Amino acid sequence: MRVFVFIVSSLLFTSFWLPTSAEQCGTQAGGVVCPGGLCCSKWGWCGTTSDYCCEGCQSQCNCPSGRRAGILRGGGGDMDEINSEKAFDKILGQKPYGL
């Protein structure tokens, strides 16, 4: 029992002691810029995904070229505009039956 209490106490202490990777930035943090070139999201947190770097990004925005406003460019349309019937049948033919 003592070992269990020691392990739990150590984990709790470590989790509170270690710094977190999320840092505040932008207007929410007095104009602070993210370290290491990370993007500053519209919510004022540093990160690297499109949630941080695209729509509403405050600084160091590196939105992937295929992304706009946090969604893929293009969109809409029927599946037959994306994949031809021939391509779909080829993919379907590779699927083992019974799955």
C-alpha positions as CSV (number, residue, x, y, z in Angstrom):
1,M,0.0,0.0,0.0
2,R,2.9,2.4,0.8
3,V,4.4,1.8,-2.6
4,F,1.0,2.6,-4.3
5,V,0.7,5.8,-2.3
6,F,4.3,6.7,-3.2
7,I,3.8,6.1,-6.9
8,V,0.5,8.1,-7.0
9,S,2.0,11.0,-5.0
10,S,5.1,11.0,-7.3
11,L,3.0,11.1,-10.4
12,L,0.8,13.9,-9.1
13,F,3.8,15.9,-8.0
14,T,5.5,15.4,-11.4
15,S,2.4,16.3,-13.4
16,F,2.1,19.6,-11.5
17,W,5.8,20.4,-11.5
18,L,6.6,19.8,-15.2
19,P,5.9,22.7,-17.4
20,T,3.2,22.2,-20.0
21,S,3.9,22.6,-23.7
22,A,0.8,24.9,-24.3
23,E,1.7,28.5,-23.9
24,Q,-0.5,31.6,-24.2
25,C,0.2,34.2,-26.9
26,G,-1.4,37.1,-28.8
27,T,-3.9,39.5,-27.5
28,Q,-4.8,37.2,-24.7
29,A,-1.2,37.3,-23.4
30,G,-0.3,41.0,-24.0
31,G,1.0,40.4,-27.6
32,V,3.4,37.6,-26.7
33,V,4.7,35.7,-29.8
34,C,5.0,31.8,-29.6
35,P,8.5,30.4,-29.2
36,G,10.0,28.3,-31.9
37,G,7.9,29.8,-34.7
38,L,4.7,28.1,-33.5
39,C,1.4,29.6,-34.7
40,C,-0.7,31.6,-32.3
41,S,-4.4,30.6,-32.5
42,K,-7.4,32.9,-32.3
43,W,-7.9,31.6,-28.8
44,G,-4.4,32.7,-27.8
45,W,-2.6,29.3,-27.6
46,C,0.6,28.1,-29.4
47,G,0.5,25.1,-31.7
48,T,1.2,23.7,-35.1
49,T,-2.0,22.3,-36.5
50,S,-4.5,24.0,-38.8
51,D,-6.6,24.8,-35.7
52,Y,-3.8,27.1,-34.6
53,C,-2.3,28.2,-38.0
54,C,-5.3,28.9,-40.2
55,E,-8.6,30.7,-39.5
56,G,-8.1,33.5,-36.9
57,C,-4.4,32.9,-36.4
58,Q,-2.8,35.9,-34.7
59,S,0.9,35.5,-35.5
60,Q,3.5,33.3,-37.2
61,C,0.7,31.8,-39.3
62,N,1.8,28.9,-41.5
63,C,-1.5,27.7,-42.8
64,P,-0.9,24.7,-45.2
65,S,-1.5,25.8,-48.8
66,G,-4.4,23.4,-49.3
67,R,-6.3,24.8,-46.3
68,R,-8.4,27.9,-46.1
69,A,-10.4,29.0,-43.1
70,G,-9.7,25.7,-41.4
71,I,-11.4,23.6,-44.1
72,L,-10.2,21.9,-47.2
73,R,-10.5,24.0,-50.4
74,G,-13.1,23.0,-52.8
75,G,-15.7,20.8,-51.4
76,G,-19.3,20.0,-52.2
77,G,-20.2,18.0,-55.2
78,D,-21.1,14.4,-55.8
79,M,-18.8,11.4,-55.3
80,D,-18.7,10.7,-59.0
81,E,-17.0,14.1,-59.5
82,I,-14.3,13.0,-57.1
83,N,-13.9,9.4,-58.1
84,S,-15.0,7.9,-61.3
85,E,-17.1,4.7,-61.3
86,K,-14.2,2.8,-62.8
87,A,-11.8,3.9,-59.9
88,F,-14.5,3.1,-57.3
89,D,-15.0,-0.4,-58.8
90,K,-11.2,-1.0,-58.7
91,I,-11.1,-0.1,-55.0
92,L,-14.1,-2.1,-54.2
93,G,-12.7,-5.1,-56.0
94,Q,-9.7,-5.2,-53.6
95,K,-12.0,-5.5,-50.5
96,P,-12.1,-9.1,-49.2
97,Y,-15.7,-10.4,-48.9
98,G,-17.1,-11.0,-45.5
99,L,-15.7,-7.8,-43.9
